[in-house]
Every structure is written in structure tokens, then in C-alpha cells.
């Protein structure tokens, strides 16, 4: 076997593995959409039917009507997504700038300590955080879900730090010679150049907040304050059984914005991820 043939075989194996992996992930999504268009009696039929006998598009508006507070849940979720994205991007960018562009004693040791916090699972700090927020009187409101985002997370700081390290230091030095302060360098030079990495951080945080179930479950007490993830669970556990075709229709509506968002931002996503691994 020649080197060219071996390379073709290797490429074919890689693409085959990628296609098989994609199929594995697509099957549940396809089943969700299929079920959302079925009559109720076909949702649990054996053997399972992928194509409904009658396509019921009305399942979608009826699912929204069944959930009653669907649009309220959507507004709550969008509010939390906006607040957490703003807090995460702003705080993580500031922390990453300090760890990458400013020289100070013990910087690398402190950064290692920050990275070590990634190994602490959320259940370990869940009770202390709940106690803290209860003492502050925040339980039952949105503050426990968005205020912590203004205190930079280790993963996002690491991601942005790696990107900032790829930017030439000569840019900052030239700006300092011209009399620019660190704050001006950060706002007018670093941030515009870091747009792909900032979009990646924003996208990660948006998806995390949009899909978050445990946080709202712990801190929210009033059903009118529920997020979409919590609202879907409440609808599923209602008395009288679950209308699976309506639940799948509502779930499709919940998943769709994230899919659309990723579709329009995938170029920045790939650019940001590729650029963050360029320097250590």
C-alpha cells in the first residue's frame, strides 16, 4: 500500500467515524421531532413508528397553550441568559487580561490555583452557596442564578487567556508609548481583536444557562419565575399523565433557538476554539 493510498484510507476511516457519531447524536433529535408531530396514540406504539400516519402541526400551538406559562418561562430564560452572558464575558475578559497581559508577582501560581477550582464539583459547594444566598435573602429570586456570573469562571478565564497570549505584545507596548492606560488598551485594542474568543465564551454561557435545570430547581420557588427547562419538567410531572406529543413539541421549541444560534455563530465558534490553543 502506497503512502497516498494509506492516507486516503485513513481519511475515509475518520469521516466514517464522524458520520457514525453524527448519526448517534441525530437519532434522539429526529425522534423528538417525529413524536412532536404524531397523534397521542402513536407516541407509545409498538413497534415504534418514525413517520406519523397524520402529521399534526397543531401540536405546537396546542403545546404552548397546554403549558400556559410557556412565554413567561421563555422571558425568564432569556433574561437570565442575557445577564449571565454579560457578566461572564465582562468578568472573564478582565481576569484573563490580568493573567495574560499584565506582569505581577505570583501571577502564574494564582492562575494555577484558579484552574484548580475547575476540579471542584458543583454538589460540593451547593449547600454553602444556598446558605449564603438564603442569608442574603435571595432565595426565590433570580439573583442566585446571574450574580455569580459576574465573578469569572475558571474555564472561561483559561479560554480567553490563551487567546490573549496569541496577540502580539508590541500592540500594547506601542499603545503605552502613545500614553494609553491599561484600561484603554484593554477596551480599544485587546477586546476588538478577541471577538471570536468572546463569542465562544458568550455562546458557551448562553447554552449553559438556557439548558440549566439544577440551578433554577434549587433557587426558584414561584412557578411564574420558572425557566423553560424547569417548566418542561413541571409539565411532564403534572397529574393525569404526560401528553408526550405535546411535551416533544414544547421540547423542540426549546431546543430550536440553541440550534439556530449555533448555526449562525459556528464560524466564530471554530475560529475562537482554534485560536485559543496557540500558546501556553
Secondary structure, DSSP 8 states (H G I E B T S, - for coil): --HHHHHHHHHHHHHHHHHHHHHHHHHHHHHHHHHHTS-GGGTT-SS--SS-SS--THHHHHHHHHHSSHHHHHHHHHHHHHHHHHHHHHHHHHHHHHHHTS--TTHHHHHHHHHHGGGS-HHHHHHHHHHHHHHHT-TTSSHHHHGGGGS--HHHHHHHHHHHHTS-HHHHHHHHHTT--HHHHIIIIIHHHTHHHHHHHHHHHHHHHHH--HHHHHH--SGGG--HHHHHHHHHTSTT---HHHHHHHHHHHHHHHHHHHHHHHHHHHHHHHHHTS--
